[in-house]
Amino acid sequence: MRSRIKPTKRSERIQSLDILRGFAVLGILIMNIQSFSMPGSAYSNPLAYGDLTGINKLVWIVSHILADQKFMNIFSILYGAGIILVTSRAELKTGKSIGLHYRRTFWLLILGLIHAHLIWYGDILVAYSISALILFPLRKLRPSVQFIIGVFLFSIHSIIYLFFGNTINYWPSESISETAQSWAPTIERINYEIEMITGTLSQQVQHNSAVATYLETNYFISLYGFWRVSGLMLIGMSLYKCGFLIANKSNAYYKKVTLIVLPTGFIIVIIGVIKNFNADWNWTYSMFLGSQFNYWGSLLISIGYISLIMLFSKYSYLNSFKKRLASIGQMALTNYIVQSVISVLIFFGVGFSLFGQVDRWIQVLIVLAIWFLQLLWSKPWLNRYRYGPLEWLWRSLSYGKIQALINK
């Protein structure tokens, strides 16, 4: 007789996945801090807003090369792996997983919508949820097939962007003007964004909801989100099935992968940086062809980072730090939302209203401070409680039963 399905016990957790997830949660803030603290156009176009000389330029270049899209890729890969992990364990215990999968996904979607529309428009949970709803039937495919389909879906974004970039001359003049202004906004548009974000709570929610709605609809379906996220999730399913994400490969294998993909990825991204600066970040180049260097280079770098973390998880040194990083990973959802809450309190009108006033090098100091807090609090919390606060809520909703929270 099959047992009732229950959440994963702490003893059943895979440490390499938790360490990797913790690494990704911390790393993702390096780029998210720019969206929290500066007008949205400054994320893609560094010349759109703020000082870009001296140390600020160096910070932008280093963060772009090391972090931009890399940690988001890892997050997406991990979410795909998580689908296989959760559904396979459910099927082993009860013979079925579809109900659990769709309940988990539905409640994550609700949490993501609350996060995106009420706290910060840059949420990624909604994209994960929608993609997970669609990709569930593909979980049984062979790893090689999942990987091929994943790379194909990932490449559709490039096909779309290269098509747009090569047909600009045929665009309506209104589309050209609007795209150019979104890439390099006028001072009036920038001031309006600052006023909305540093204004009343009602203005902040209005701005968040408007941008989030666009990202969750047009941008997600036609331009970027679905193809990239779904492709990476399928790649994650494949990498989990073949043992790559759970440190099942030899040390020599991970070293070989690292030595191949990391230098290649960094070279591609650096070439893109040089070409975009040479083009003076003109939108007709940098938005389309110029963005593809980092898009593909980041995939290789992400795989390299994963390889390094797998090696790190296999070695016996820095065990105390590993436990703290794994604790952050076990509480990834809570820590992700906490990063948003702290950043909103620093930059938005509900807090200190510093949006648009903080240079890039100071943003790094804020990131380091938040990292320190999360490294400090995650492990003590899990020493006392079984789950992070939002993990507990998500599990309770998904399993239809209030989960025990305090460790006995």
Secondary structure, 3 states (H helix, E strand, C coil): CCCCCCCCCHHHCCHHHHHHHHHHHHHHHHHHHHHHHCCCHHHHCCCCCCCCCHHHHHHHHHHHHHCCCHHHHHHHHHHHHHHHHHHHHHHHHHCCCHHHHHHHHHHHHHHHHHHHHHHCCCCCHHHHHHHHHHHHHHHHCCHHHHHHHHHHHHHHHHHHHHHHHCCHHHCCHHHHHHHHHHHCCCHHHHHHHHHHHCCCHHHHHHHHHHHHHHHHHHHHHHHCHHHHHHHHHHHHHHHHHCCHHHCCCCHHHHHHHHHHHHHHHHHHHHHHHHHHHHCCCCHHHHCCHHHHHHHHHHHHHHHHHHHHHHHHHHCCCCHHHHHHHHHHHHCHHHHHHHHHHHHHHHHCCCCCCCCCCCCHHHHHHHHHHHHHHHHHHHHHHHHHECCCHHHHHHHHHHHCCCCCCECC
